[in-house]
Amino acid sequence: MTKKLLIIALLALVQNSFSQTIIHRNAEIEEMVSEISADSLEHHVRQLASFNTRHTLSQDEVNGMPAAQNYVLSKFNHFAKQSGGRMSAEIEAFTIPADDRRIQVDSPGANVIATLKGTNPADDRIFIISAHMDSRNKDVMDAENPAPGANDDGSGTAAVIELARVMASHEFSATILFVAFTGEEQGLKGATYLAEKAKENNWNLAAVLNNDIVGNSESSETLLKDNLKLRVFSETIPLAETEREAAVRRYTNADNDSKSRQLARYVKEVGERYVDQFEIKLIYRSDRFLRGGDQTPFARNGFTAVRISEMNENYIHQHENVRVEDGVQYGDLPEFMDFEYLRKVAGVNLAALANLANSPSLPEEVRIDVRSLSNKSSLLWKAPQIGNVKGYYVLMRETSSPMWEKKFFTTDTSLTVPYSKDNYFFAVQAVSESGAESLAVFPTPLTR
């Protein structure tokens, strides 16, 4: 190679090494993320863990579940004072029917909910950020012995409380519910109650971000230590899929494009946009292997929901009685948590939630034209019913890629791109005047 060619090659290498990725951050969302406090999160976790047990069946009003519920309600009511009347809070009681498993007789249950009302009267969408506040020991029926539940799921509950604090004084087009469930460890009881209520009352429930076990960065057994990664679980085949939807999915090969998978991609893209030095891993499962969480009842009822969890779980400090055995401290205690890690997780949630709650609703009737053979791909759609739209992104990725790789912006409601639908997947997002993107909509075929 001549000297001149060598210089050209080196320049090309340097240019590629320093290729730029432009990140646009909304200033208000960036400020909210910066307000999240690791100290506040630790305070809430320690308060929750200070109750003897938060077992669903514990009715000790001083040191059991009712006391913990009142603590969360008191925090929500305090933050509501900063909302200009838009936030309200309640303990919503219900009866948990006996199931001959973990609920032997009909038992009282309750969810603690703060509602931050949307400012747009035409926007009836609801977004939920949730966690479960009940705790357990190794024996899931033990409602008496200490069960601090610091990480499972005091961590998620603390994140919900902290987001209510930060977001209460801000305005959003859509309504946000901050929910602390009970009954998760007894069979997803609180989430099932709310999901069925949402379906029965025809809520326009647009997305659920469920946080469960999000405050630890060190695993048991493998001894991995990593505060730079987070998992988002999303269902592949929707639990509520109809026969017609299944036929369309098979016809279009959309096995990796459920609505929940689109939400998971959204959490990854927007979360990494606002939280530095944090990687969100997409897990192609609805939950951990053979396990479940409070997102599941929403999925069963046809809603879009994901589970957010720490990357490395520590089973010495999960579902274990508090004790010292062979010199090892067991039990779900606050001292084994990483509150800076929890701050990052809360930031991911806030960024995604705030962006969604100010985005337009989904573009309507998204189609990809297959009426003739072509090496170009033409997409067309109708404007969303809610929100002021600046334009749209047509998203594109290779079939083997987990994330969208290119975004084509247009102000029209159709776009043709010089890429074959045989080799790429596509979707469409609506974009607000402030730059907030809706969830992506996977197209159905336009055949005639």
C-alpha positions in Angstrom: 0.0 0.0 0.0 1.4 3.4 -0.9 1.9 6.1 1.7 -0.9 8.1 0.2 -3.4 5.2 0.4 -2.3 4.4 3.9 -3.1 8.0 5.0 -6.5 7.8 3.4 -7.2 4.5 5.1 -6.2 5.9 8.5 -8.3 9.0 8.1 -11.3 6.8 7.2 -10.7 4.7 10.3 -10.4 7.7 12.6 -13.6 9.2 11.1 -15.5 6.0 11.7 -14.1 5.7 15.2 -15.6 9.1 16.1 -18.9 8.9 14.3 -21.5 10.9 16.2 -24.8 10.0 17.7 -27.0 13.0 18.3 -29.1 12.8 21.5 -32.0 15.3 21.8 -33.2 15.6 25.4 -36.4 17.5 26.5 -35.2 20.0 29.1 -38.1 19.5 31.4 -37.7 15.7 31.4 -34.0 16.0 31.9 -34.6 18.3 34.9 -37.1 15.8 36.4 -34.7 12.9 36.0 -32.0 15.0 37.8 -34.3 15.6 40.7 -34.6 11.9 41.6 -32.7 11.4 44.9 -30.9 8.2 46.0 -31.3 9.5 49.5 -35.1 9.8 49.2 -35.3 6.3 47.7 -33.2 4.9 50.6 -35.4 6.7 53.1 -38.6 5.1 51.7 -37.1 1.7 51.5 -35.9 1.8 55.1 -39.3 3.1 56.2 -41.1 0.2 54.4 -38.6 -2.3 55.8 -39.1 -1.0 59.3 -42.6 -2.5 59.5 -42.5 -6.1 61.0 -44.1 -7.5 57.8 -45.9 -6.3 54.8 -47.5 -9.7 54.2 -50.8 -9.3 52.4 -52.6 -11.2 55.2 -51.0 -9.2 58.0 -53.7 -6.9 59.5 -51.5 -5.3 62.2 -52.4 -1.7 62.0 -49.3 -0.6 63.8 -46.6 -2.8 62.4 -48.1 -4.7 59.4 -49.6 -4.1 56.0 -52.2 -1.5 57.0 -49.4 0.7 58.6 -47.3 0.4 55.4 -50.3 1.3 53.2 -50.9 4.4 55.4 -47.3 5.4 55.0 -47.5 5.3 51.2 -50.8 7.2 51.3 -49.3 9.9 53.5 -46.5 10.4 51.0 -48.8 10.6 48.1 -51.1 13.1 49.9 -48.1 15.2 50.8 -46.9 15.4 47.2 -50.4 16.2 46.0 -50.1 19.6 47.7 -47.6 20.6 45.0 -49.9 19.5 42.1 -52.3 22.4 41.9 -55.2 20.1 42.7 -54.4 17.7 39.9 -53.1 14.8 42.2 -55.3 12.9 44.6 -54.6 9.7 46.5 -56.6 6.8 48.1 -56.4 3.4 49.6 -58.7 1.4 47.4 -60.0 -1.6 49.3 -61.3 -4.8 47.8 -62.0 -8.4 48.8 -59.5 -11.1 47.7 -61.6 -14.3 47.1 -60.4 -17.5 48.6 -58.5 -19.7 46.1 -57.6 -22.7 48.2 -53.9 -22.0 47.6 -52.4 -18.8 49.1 -55.7 -17.3 50.1 -57.6 -19.8 52.3 -60.6 -17.6 53.1 -62.0 -14.4 51.6 -59.5 -11.7 52.8 -59.2 -7.9 52.7 -56.9 -6.4 50.2 -56.1 -2.8 49.1 -54.0 -0.9 46.5 -52.6 2.5 47.3 -53.1 4.8 44.3 -52.1 8.4 43.5 -53.8 9.8 40.4 -52.1 12.7 38.5 -54.9 14.0 36.3 -54.0 14.9 32.7 -54.4 18.5 31.6 -55.9 17.8 28.2 -59.7 17.2 28.5 -59.6 15.4 25.2 -57.0 13.0 26.3 -58.5 10.0 28.1 -55.4 7.9 28.1 -54.1 6.4 31.4 -50.5 5.3 32.1 -49.6 3.3 35.1 -46.3 3.0 37.0 -46.5 0.3 39.6 -44.8 -2.0 42.1 -46.0 -4.3 44.8 -45.6 -3.3 48.4 -46.3 -6.7 50.0 -43.4 -8.8 51.3 -42.9 -12.5 52.2 -40.6 -15.0 53.9 -39.6 -18.5 52.5 -43.0 -19.7 53.7 -45.4 -17.6 51.6 -48.1 -18.1 54.1 -46.0 -16.7 57.1 -47.8 -13.5 58.0 -46.3 -13.1 61.4 -42.5 -13.2 61.3 -40.3 -10.3 60.1 -40.3 -9.9 56.4 -38.6 -6.5 55.6 -39.0 -6.9 51.8 -36.4 -4.1 51.2 -35.7 -5.0 47.6 -38.7 -7.3 46.9 -40.4 -5.0 46.4 -39.7 -2.1 48.6 -37.3 -0.9 45.9 -40.1 -0.7 43.3 -42.5 0.9 45.7 -39.9 3.5 46.7 -39.4 4.3 43.0 -43.2 4.8 42.5 -43.3 7.1 45.6 -40.3 9.1 44.3 -41.7 9.5 40.8 -44.9 10.8 42.4 -42.9 13.4 44.3 -41.0 14.6 41.3 -43.8 14.5 38.7 -46.6 16.0 40.9 -45.7 19.6 40.1 -45.5 19.0 36.3 -48.3 18.9 33.8 -48.9 16.0 31.4 -51.5 15.6 28.7 -52.6 12.1 29.8 -53.4 10.8 33.3 -50.8 8.9 35.3 -51.5 6.4 38.1 -48.9 5.7 40.7 -49.8 2.3 42.1 -48.6 0.3 45.1 -50.2 -3.2 44.8 -50.9 -5.7 47.5 -51.3 -9.4 47.1 -48.5 -10.0 44.5 -46.9 -12.7 46.5 -50.2 -14.4 47.1 -51.0 -14.6 43.4 -51.0 -11.2 41.8 -54.2 -10.3 43.6 -54.0 -6.4 43.6 -52.9 -6.2 40.0 -55.7 -8.6 38.9 -58.3 -6.5 40.7 -57.1 -3.3 39.0 -56.6 -4.9 35.5 -60.1 -6.3 35.6 -61.5 -3.0 36.8 -59.8 -1.2 33.9 -61.2 -3.6 31.4 -64.7 -3.6 32.9 -64.7 0.2 32.8 -63.2 0.5 29.3 -60.2 2.5 30.5 -58.0 3.8 27.7 -55.0 2.2 29.5 -52.1 2.9 27.1 -49.2 1.3 29.0 -48.1 -0.2 32.3 -44.6 -0.1 33.6 -44.3 -2.6 36.5 -41.2 -2.4 38.7 -40.4 -5.5 40.7 -37.0 -6.1 42.4 -35.0 -3.1 41.1 -32.6 -2.1 43.8 -29.7 -4.5 43.9 -26.7 -4.7 41.6 -24.9 -7.8 43.0 -25.9 -11.4 42.3 -25.6 -14.5 44.5 -23.6 -17.6 43.4 -22.0 -15.9 40.4 -20.9 -12.9 42.5 -21.4 -10.6 39.5 -21.4 -6.9 40.4 -22.9 -4.6 37.8 -24.8 -1.3 38.3 -24.8 -0.5 34.6 -27.6 -2.8 33.3 -31.3 -3.2 33.7 -33.7 -5.8 32.3 -37.1 -5.1 30.6 -39.3 -8.2 30.1 -42.0 -8.2 27.5 -44.3 -10.9 26.1 -43.6 -12.3 22.7 -47.0 -13.8 21.8 -49.7 -11.7 23.5 -51.7 -13.5 26.2 -54.9 -12.0 25.0 -54.3 -12.6 21.3 -57.4 -13.4 19.2 -57.4 -16.0 16.4 -57.5 -13.2 13.8 -54.6 -11.4 15.5 -52.7 -14.6 15.5 -53.3 -15.1 11.8 -52.0 -11.6 11.0 -49.0 -12.1 13.2 -48.1 -15.4 11.4 -48.7 -13.8 8.0 -46.5 -10.8 8.7 -43.9 -12.7 10.8 -44.5 -10.2 13.6 -43.5 -12.6 16.4 -41.1 -10.0 17.8 -43.4 -7.0 17.5 -46.1 -7.4 20.1 -47.4 -4.1 21.7 -45.5 -5.0 24.9 -42.3 -5.6 22.9 -42.7 -2.1 21.3 -43.1 -0.7 24.8 -39.9 -2.5 25.9 -38.0 -1.0 23.0 -39.4 2.4 23.9 -38.2 2.1 27.5 -34.8 1.2 26.2 -34.5 4.0 23.7 -35.9 6.8 25.9 -34.4 5.5 29.1 -30.9 5.4 27.7 -31.5 8.8 26.2 -31.9 10.4 29.7 -29.9 8.1 32.0 -26.2 8.2 31.3 -24.0 5.1 31.5 -26.9 2.7 31.8 -27.8 -0.1 29.4 -31.3 -1.6 29.2 -31.4 -5.2 28.1 -34.5 -6.5 26.3 -35.5 -9.9 27.6 -37.7 -11.8 25.2 -39.9 -13.3 28.0 -43.0 -12.0 29.8 -41.1 -12.6 33.1 -38.2 -14.6 34.5 -38.2 -18.3 33.8 -41.5 -19.9 35.0 -42.2 -16.9 37.2 -44.6 -14.0 37.0 -45.4 -10.4 38.2 -48.0 -7.8 38.3 -47.7 -7.0 34.6 -49.3 -10.4 33.8 -52.9 -9.6 34.7 -52.8 -6.5 32.5 -51.4 -8.6 29.6 -54.2 -11.2 30.2 -56.7 -8.4 29.8 -55.3 -7.1 26.6 -53.3 -4.2 27.9 -49.7 -3.2 27.0 -47.4 -4.0 30.0 -43.8 -4.8 30.8 -41.8 -5.8 33.8 -38.7 -3.9 34.8 -36.2 -5.7 37.0 -32.5 -5.5 38.1 -30.0 -7.4 36.0 -28.6 -9.7 38.7 -30.8 -11.0 41.4 -29.5 -12.1 44.8 -31.4 -15.1 46.2 -29.7 -14.9 49.6 -31.7 -11.7 50.1 -34.9 -12.7 48.3 -37.7 -14.9 49.7 -35.6 -15.8 52.7 -36.2 -15.5 56.5 -33.9 -13.0 58.2 -31.2 -15.0 60.0 -27.5 -15.6 60.1 -26.5 -19.1 59.0 -22.9 -20.3 58.7 -21.7 -16.7 59.1 -23.9 -15.5 56.2 -26.7 -12.9 56.7 -29.9 -13.9 54.9 -33.0 -11.8 54.4 -34.2 -8.9 52.3 -32.6 -6.1 54.2 -31.8 -2.5 53.1 -28.1 -2.8 53.7 -27.8 -5.1 50.8 -29.2 -2.7 48.3 -27.6 -0.2 45.9 -29.5 3.0 46.0 -27.5 4.8 43.3 -28.5 1.9 41.0 -32.1 2.3 42.1 -31.9 6.0 41.3 -30.9 5.1 37.7 -33.8 2.7 37.4 -36.2 5.3 38.6 -34.8 7.7 36.1 -35.5 5.3 33.3 -39.1 4.9 34.4 -39.6 8.7 34.7 -38.1 9.4 31.3 -40.3 6.8 29.5 -43.4 7.7 31.5 -43.1 11.5 31.0 -42.4 11.1 27.3 -45.4 8.8 26.8 -47.8 11.0 28.9 -47.1 14.0 26.6 -46.9 12.1 23.3 -49.7 11.9 20.8 -51.8 8.8 20.8 -51.0 6.0 18.3 -51.2 6.7 14.6 -54.3 5.0 13.2 -54.7 2.3 10.6 -51.0 1.8 9.9 -50.6 -0.2 6.7 -47.8 -1.4 4.4 -48.7 -1.6 0.7 -48.4 -5.1 -0.7 -50.7 -4.7 -3.7 -47.8 -5.2 -6.1 -44.2 -6.5 -6.0 -41.6 -3.9 -5.3 -38.2 -3.4 -3.8 -39.5 -0.2 -2.2 -41.7 -0.1 0.8 -44.7 2.2 1.1 -46.4 2.9 4.4 -49.6 4.9 5.0 -51.6 5.7 8.1 -54.1 8.1 9.6 -53.5 10.8 12.2 -53.8 9.9 15.9 -57.0 10.9 17.6 -55.2 12.6 20.5 -52.5 15.3 20.6 -51.0 17.9 18.3 -48.7 16.2 15.8 -45.6 17.7 14.4 -44.9 14.7 12.2 -44.2 11.0 12.1 -41.2 8.6 12.2 -41.2 5.6 10.0 -39.0 3.2 11.8 -36.9 0.5 10.1 -34.7 -2.4 11.3 -33.2 -5.5 9.8 -35.2 -8.7 10.6 -32.4 -9.9 12.9 -32.1 -6.6 14.9 -33.7 -6.2 18.3 -34.0 -2.4 18.0 -35.1 0.0 15.4 -32.1 1.2 13.4 -33.3 4.0 11.2 -35.9 6.8 11.6 -37.3 8.6 8.6 -39.2 11.8 9.5 -42.2 13.0 7.5 -45.0 15.5 8.0 -47.2 13.5 5.7 -49.3 10.4 6.5 -47.5 8.2 4.0 -43.9 7.5 3.1 -42.1 5.3 0.5 -38.6 4.3 1.4 -36.1 2.5 -1.0 -35.8 -0.6 1.2 -37.4 -3.9 0.6 -40.1 -5.2 3.0 -38.5 -8.6 2.4 -35.4 -7.6 4.3 -36.7 -5.1 6.9 -39.4 -4.6 9.4 -41.2 -1.2 9.7 -43.3 0.7 12.2 -44.7 4.2 12.6 -44.6 6.7 15.5 -46.4 10.0 15.9 -44.3 12.9 17.2 -45.7 15.9 19.2 -44.6 19.5 18.8 -42.3 19.0 21.8 -40.7 15.9 20.2 -42.4 13.3 22.4 -42.9 10.1 20.5 -45.8 7.7 20.7 -45.3 4.0 20.9 -44.5 2.4 17.6 -47.3 0.7 15.6 -46.4 -2.3 13.4 -48.2 -2.2 10.1 -50.8 -4.6 8.7 -50.8 -5.5 5.0 -52.8 -3.4 2.6 -53.9 -6.0 0.0 -56.5 -4.1 -2.0 
